[in-house]
Amino acid sequence: MATTAEPILDLDKWYAYCTAQSERYKSNKPYPHTVVDDFLNRESARVCMEAFPKVEDAGWIHYLHLNEKKHGLNKMDLIPEPLRDAIEVLNSPEFVRSLGVLTGIDGLMSDSTLERGGLHQTKTGGYLNIHADFTVHPHHRNWRRRVNVLVYLNDPWDESYGGQLELWERDMSACACRISPVFNRSV
């Protein structure tokens, strides 16, 4: 009898987390958010990290201007299979329903086009300045971005690298929260 591999993400466990953490998520400052360590199945996260394509490979968008120096890949046919599989789980109806429970936002849906989503990579010397993500989808004007899910796949991570996700006060007076991009952490 063959054994089956563990799922990329235990969706039942994720749903239980979302249910238990909903009020805390909503009250976190300066914006509703949550930080989940060991987010994906550890073996799957490692396989995804090892499959992560190089920015020299075809298809990457190179964001190089005053506010950012980073790279993105949102063409599913160019994303290696382990990462495609993870993206499909994170876009599944079960995962998205759980996000609705966590956030209290009814009617969430995923964006299969991965517009401004997918894979992102910032190399040494790269940056992403303080910004607010777009809220209106560029190809579906009646869609609104309501939730982002980040999963970090870099290991090892040293605090001296910088690169922490900073959540700033609404009035931009100060950074209220710094989140280190450690391996298999989701925000």
C-alpha atoms as a printed R data frame, in Angstrom:
    type eleno elety resid chain resno       x      y       z
1   ATOM     1    CA   MET     A     1   0.000  0.000   0.000
2   ATOM     2    CA   ALA     A     2   1.502  3.326  -1.082
3   ATOM     3    CA   THR     A     3   1.520  6.215   1.338
4   ATOM     4    CA   THR     A     4   0.321  9.575   0.201
5   ATOM     5    CA   ALA     A     5   2.416 12.680   0.653
6   ATOM     6    CA   GLU     A     6   1.180 15.292   3.072
7   ATOM     7    CA   PRO     A     7  -0.838 18.057   1.424
8   ATOM     8    CA   ILE     A     8   0.936 21.328   0.640
9   ATOM     9    CA   LEU     A     9  -1.307 22.992   3.216
10  ATOM    10    CA   ASP     A    10  -3.614 21.275   5.673
11  ATOM    11    CA   LEU     A    11  -6.820 23.128   4.770
12  ATOM    12    CA   ASP     A    12  -8.718 21.812   7.811
13  ATOM    13    CA   LYS     A    13  -5.994 23.108  10.124
14  ATOM    14    CA   TRP     A    14  -5.951 26.405   8.205
15  ATOM    15    CA   TYR     A    15  -9.738 26.766   8.590
16  ATOM    16    CA   ALA     A    16  -9.438 26.108  12.341
17  ATOM    17    CA   TYR     A    17  -6.682 28.738  12.571
18  ATOM    18    CA   CYS     A    18  -8.807 31.279  10.693
19  ATOM    19    CA   THR     A    19 -11.788 30.622  12.939
20  ATOM    20    CA   ALA     A    20  -9.728 30.909  16.140
21  ATOM    21    CA   GLN     A    21  -7.719 33.971  15.056
22  ATOM    22    CA   SER     A    22 -10.413 36.059  13.367
23  ATOM    23    CA   GLU     A    23 -10.903 38.586  16.179
24  ATOM    24    CA   ARG     A    24  -7.163 38.920  16.753
25  ATOM    25    CA   TYR     A    25  -6.593 39.421  13.003
26  ATOM    26    CA   LYS     A    26  -9.157 42.215  12.909
27  ATOM    27    CA   SER     A    27  -7.696 43.986  15.957
28  ATOM    28    CA   ASN     A    28  -4.008 43.826  14.931
29  ATOM    29    CA   LYS     A    29  -2.441 47.230  14.360
30  ATOM    30    CA   PRO     A    30  -1.886 49.262  12.319
31  ATOM    31    CA   TYR     A    31  -3.936 47.154   9.871
32  ATOM    32    CA   PRO     A    32  -5.643 43.799  10.233
33  ATOM    33    CA   HIS     A    33  -3.038 41.100   9.614
34  ATOM    34    CA   THR     A    34  -1.734 37.802  10.881
35  ATOM    35    CA   VAL     A    35   1.663 36.114  10.883
36  ATOM    36    CA   VAL     A    36   1.770 32.327  10.542
37  ATOM    37    CA   ASP     A    37   5.037 30.442  10.908
38  ATOM    38    CA   ASP     A    38   5.420 26.971   9.382
39  ATOM    39    CA   PHE     A    39   2.573 27.865   7.049
40  ATOM    40    CA   LEU     A    40   3.001 25.242   4.340
41  ATOM    41    CA   ASN     A    41   3.883 21.616   4.916
42  ATOM    42    CA   ARG     A    42   7.625 21.943   5.649
43  ATOM    43    CA   GLU     A    43   8.681 19.479   2.931
44  ATOM    44    CA   SER     A    44   6.482 21.234   0.365
45  ATOM    45    CA   ALA     A    45   7.875 24.629   1.358
46  ATOM    46    CA   ARG     A    46  11.428 23.332   0.906
47  ATOM    47    CA   VAL     A    47  10.565 21.851  -2.518
48  ATOM    48    CA   CYS     A    48   8.982 25.167  -3.545
49  ATOM    49    CA   MET     A    49  12.052 27.091  -2.407
50  ATOM    50    CA   GLU     A    50  14.367 24.782  -4.356
51  ATOM    51    CA   ALA     A    51  12.169 25.096  -7.476
52  ATOM    52    CA   PHE     A    52  12.065 28.912  -7.324
53  ATOM    53    CA   PRO     A    53  13.185 30.145 -10.761
54  ATOM    54    CA   LYS     A    54  16.091 32.528 -11.248
55  ATOM    55    CA   VAL     A    55  15.271 36.084 -12.280
56  ATOM    56    CA   GLU     A    56  17.443 35.505 -15.338
57  ATOM    57    CA   ASP     A    57  14.895 32.920 -16.553
58  ATOM    58    CA   ALA     A    58  12.228 33.902 -19.082
59  ATOM    59    CA   GLY     A    59   9.029 35.670 -18.136
60  ATOM    60    CA   TRP     A    60  10.073 37.784 -15.163
61  ATOM    61    CA   ILE     A    61   8.814 41.358 -14.960
62  ATOM    62    CA   HIS     A    62  11.610 43.642 -13.795
63  ATOM    63    CA   TYR     A    63  10.215 46.452 -11.674
64  ATOM    64    CA   LEU     A    64  13.032 48.990 -11.790
65  ATOM    65    CA   HIS     A    65  12.144 52.555 -10.875
66  ATOM    66    CA   LEU     A    66  12.156 55.091  -8.059
67  ATOM    67    CA   ASN     A    67   9.811 53.148  -5.765
68  ATOM    68    CA   GLU     A    68  10.990 49.601  -6.345
69  ATOM    69    CA   LYS     A    69  13.748 47.376  -7.592
70  ATOM    70    CA   LYS     A    70  12.399 43.838  -7.617
71  ATOM    71    CA   HIS     A    71  11.201 41.096  -9.935
72  ATOM    72    CA   GLY     A    72   7.860 39.357 -10.458
73  ATOM    73    CA   LEU     A    73   6.596 36.326 -12.352
74  ATOM    74    CA   ASN     A    74   2.857 35.810 -12.821
75  ATOM    75    CA   LYS     A    75   2.667 33.585 -15.891
76  ATOM    76    CA   MET     A    76   1.472 30.223 -14.549
77  ATOM    77    CA   ASP     A    77   2.894 28.311 -17.527
78  ATOM    78    CA   LEU     A    78   6.408 29.580 -16.625
79  ATOM    79    CA   ILE     A    79   6.140 28.859 -12.911
80  ATOM    80    CA   PRO     A    80   7.695 25.511 -11.884
81  ATOM    81    CA   GLU     A    81   5.193 22.799 -10.947
82  ATOM    82    CA   PRO     A    82   5.752 22.743  -7.163
83  ATOM    83    CA   LEU     A    83   5.115 26.485  -6.970
84  ATOM    84    CA   ARG     A    84   2.141 26.228  -9.349
85  ATOM    85    CA   ASP     A    85   0.678 23.535  -7.090
86  ATOM    86    CA   ALA     A    86   1.078 25.793  -4.031
87  ATOM    87    CA   ILE     A    87  -0.486 28.755  -5.845
88  ATOM    88    CA   GLU     A    88  -3.437 26.577  -6.863
89  ATOM    89    CA   VAL     A    89  -4.005 25.559  -3.222
90  ATOM    90    CA   LEU     A    90  -3.839 29.222  -2.131
91  ATOM    91    CA   ASN     A    91  -6.392 30.104  -4.810
92  ATOM    92    CA   SER     A    92  -8.683 27.164  -4.020
93  ATOM    93    CA   PRO     A    93 -12.267 27.803  -2.918
94  ATOM    94    CA   GLU     A    94 -11.516 26.167   0.471
95  ATOM    95    CA   PHE     A    95  -8.543 28.429   1.181
96  ATOM    96    CA   VAL     A    96 -10.385 31.553   0.026
97  ATOM    97    CA   ARG     A    97 -13.450 30.659   2.156
98  ATOM    98    CA   SER     A    98 -11.144 30.337   5.165
99  ATOM    99    CA   LEU     A    99  -9.697 33.786   4.400
100 ATOM   100    CA   GLY     A   100 -13.262 35.093   4.481
101 ATOM   101    CA   VAL     A   101 -13.693 33.595   7.956
102 ATOM   102    CA   LEU     A   102 -10.392 35.114   9.118
103 ATOM   103    CA   THR     A   103 -11.035 38.583   7.709
104 ATOM   104    CA   GLY     A   104 -14.802 38.782   8.064
105 ATOM   105    CA   ILE     A   105 -15.037 39.712   4.370
106 ATOM   106    CA   ASP     A   106 -17.866 37.912   2.574
107 ATOM   107    CA   GLY     A   107 -17.613 36.931  -1.078
108 ATOM   108    CA   LEU     A   108 -13.832 36.844  -1.464
109 ATOM   109    CA   MET     A   109 -12.580 35.302  -4.685
110 ATOM   110    CA   SER     A   110  -9.127 34.573  -6.024
111 ATOM   111    CA   ASP     A   111  -7.547 36.157  -9.082
112 ATOM   112    CA   SER     A   112  -6.481 33.331 -11.395
113 ATOM   113    CA   THR     A   113  -4.557 35.850 -13.545
114 ATOM   114    CA   LEU     A   114  -2.228 36.588 -10.605
115 ATOM   115    CA   GLU     A   115  -2.247 40.276 -11.536
116 ATOM   116    CA   ARG     A   116   0.574 41.811  -9.463
117 ATOM   117    CA   GLY     A   117   0.741 38.466  -7.663
118 ATOM   118    CA   GLY     A   118   2.516 35.198  -8.273
119 ATOM   119    CA   LEU     A   119   6.212 35.015  -7.492
120 ATOM   120    CA   HIS     A   120   8.273 37.982  -6.360
121 ATOM   121    CA   GLN     A   121  11.967 38.228  -5.698
122 ATOM   122    CA   THR     A   122  14.166 41.007  -4.411
123 ATOM   123    CA   LYS     A   123  17.879 40.469  -4.845
124 ATOM   124    CA   THR     A   124  20.728 42.115  -2.931
125 ATOM   125    CA   GLY     A   125  20.380 45.886  -3.323
126 ATOM   126    CA   GLY     A   126  16.702 45.622  -4.230
127 ATOM   127    CA   TYR     A   127  13.912 47.449  -2.435
128 ATOM   128    CA   LEU     A   128  10.239 48.229  -2.333
129 ATOM   129    CA   ASN     A   129   9.433 51.629  -0.908
130 ATOM   130    CA   ILE     A   130   6.499 52.355   1.369
131 ATOM   131    CA   HIS     A   131   3.331 52.067  -0.672
132 ATOM   132    CA   ALA     A   132  -0.285 50.975  -0.705
133 ATOM   133    CA   ASP     A   133  -1.100 48.152  -3.103
134 ATOM   134    CA   PHE     A   134  -3.532 48.810  -5.903
135 ATOM   135    CA   THR     A   135  -7.150 48.257  -4.962
136 ATOM   136    CA   VAL     A   136  -8.822 48.274  -8.405
137 ATOM   137    CA   HIS     A   137  -7.890 45.408 -10.713
138 ATOM   138    CA   PRO     A   138  -6.402 46.774 -13.954
139 ATOM   139    CA   HIS     A   139  -8.416 44.371 -16.147
140 ATOM   140    CA   HIS     A   140 -11.602 43.995 -14.101
141 ATOM   141    CA   ARG     A   141 -12.624 47.476 -13.006
142 ATOM   142    CA   ASN     A   142 -15.388 46.169 -10.726
143 ATOM   143    CA   TRP     A   143 -12.976 43.928  -8.743
144 ATOM   144    CA   ARG     A   144 -11.355 45.220  -5.558
145 ATOM   145    CA   ARG     A   145  -8.233 43.833  -3.928
146 ATOM   146    CA   ARG     A   146  -9.136 43.130  -0.330
147 ATOM   147    CA   VAL     A   147  -6.528 40.641   0.941
148 ATOM   148    CA   ASN     A   148  -2.902 39.790   0.159
149 ATOM   149    CA   VAL     A   149  -1.259 36.535   1.194
150 ATOM   150    CA   LEU     A   150   2.538 36.527   1.317
151 ATOM   151    CA   VAL     A   151   4.555 33.332   1.778
152 ATOM   152    CA   TYR     A   152   8.302 33.674   2.282
153 ATOM   153    CA   LEU     A   153  10.517 30.978   0.767
154 ATOM   154    CA   ASN     A   154  14.004 32.215   1.607
155 ATOM   155    CA   ASP     A   155  16.337 30.165   3.773
156 ATOM   156    CA   PRO     A   156  18.510 30.949   5.527
157 ATOM   157    CA   TRP     A   157  17.472 34.468   6.491
158 ATOM   158    CA   ASP     A   158  19.744 36.756   8.491
159 ATOM   159    CA   GLU     A   159  18.307 39.895  10.117
160 ATOM   160    CA   SER     A   160  21.320 41.850   8.837
161 ATOM   161    CA   TYR     A   161  19.873 41.517   5.320
162 ATOM   162    CA   GLY     A   162  17.096 43.982   6.194
163 ATOM   163    CA   GLY     A   163  14.072 43.444   3.999
164 ATOM   164    CA   GLN     A   164  11.481 43.222   6.757
165 ATOM   165    CA   LEU     A   165   7.877 43.886   5.807
166 ATOM   166    CA   GLU     A   166   6.958 47.166   7.470
167 ATOM   167    CA   LEU     A   167   3.393 48.128   8.290
168 ATOM   168    CA   TRP     A   168   3.212 51.898   8.801
169 ATOM   169    CA   GLU     A   169   0.720 54.035  10.664
170 ATOM   170    CA   ARG     A   170  -2.041 55.354   8.414
171 ATOM   171    CA   ASP     A   171  -0.667 58.901   8.742
172 ATOM   172    CA   MET     A   172   2.821 57.615   7.752
173 ATOM   173    CA   SER     A   173   4.260 58.985  11.027
174 ATOM   174    CA   ALA     A   174   6.043 55.765  12.013
175 ATOM   175    CA   CYS     A   175   6.548 52.104  11.292
176 ATOM   176    CA   ALA     A   176   4.194 50.288  13.650
177 ATOM   177    CA   CYS     A   177   5.222 46.709  12.907
178 ATOM   178    CA   ARG     A   178   8.172 44.905  11.279
179 ATOM   179    CA   ILE     A   179   7.851 41.323  10.098
180 ATOM   180    CA   SER     A   180  10.960 39.397   9.107
181 ATOM   181    CA   PRO     A   181  10.679 37.345   5.902
182 ATOM   182    CA   VAL     A   182  11.782 34.052   7.404
183 ATOM   183    CA   PHE     A   183  11.383 30.736   5.613
184 ATOM   184    CA   ASN     A   184   7.821 29.367   5.414
185 ATOM   185    CA   ARG     A   185   6.244 32.352   7.141
186 ATOM   186    CA   SER     A   186   2.984 33.729   5.811
187 ATOM   187    CA   VAL     A   187   1.578 37.194   6.364
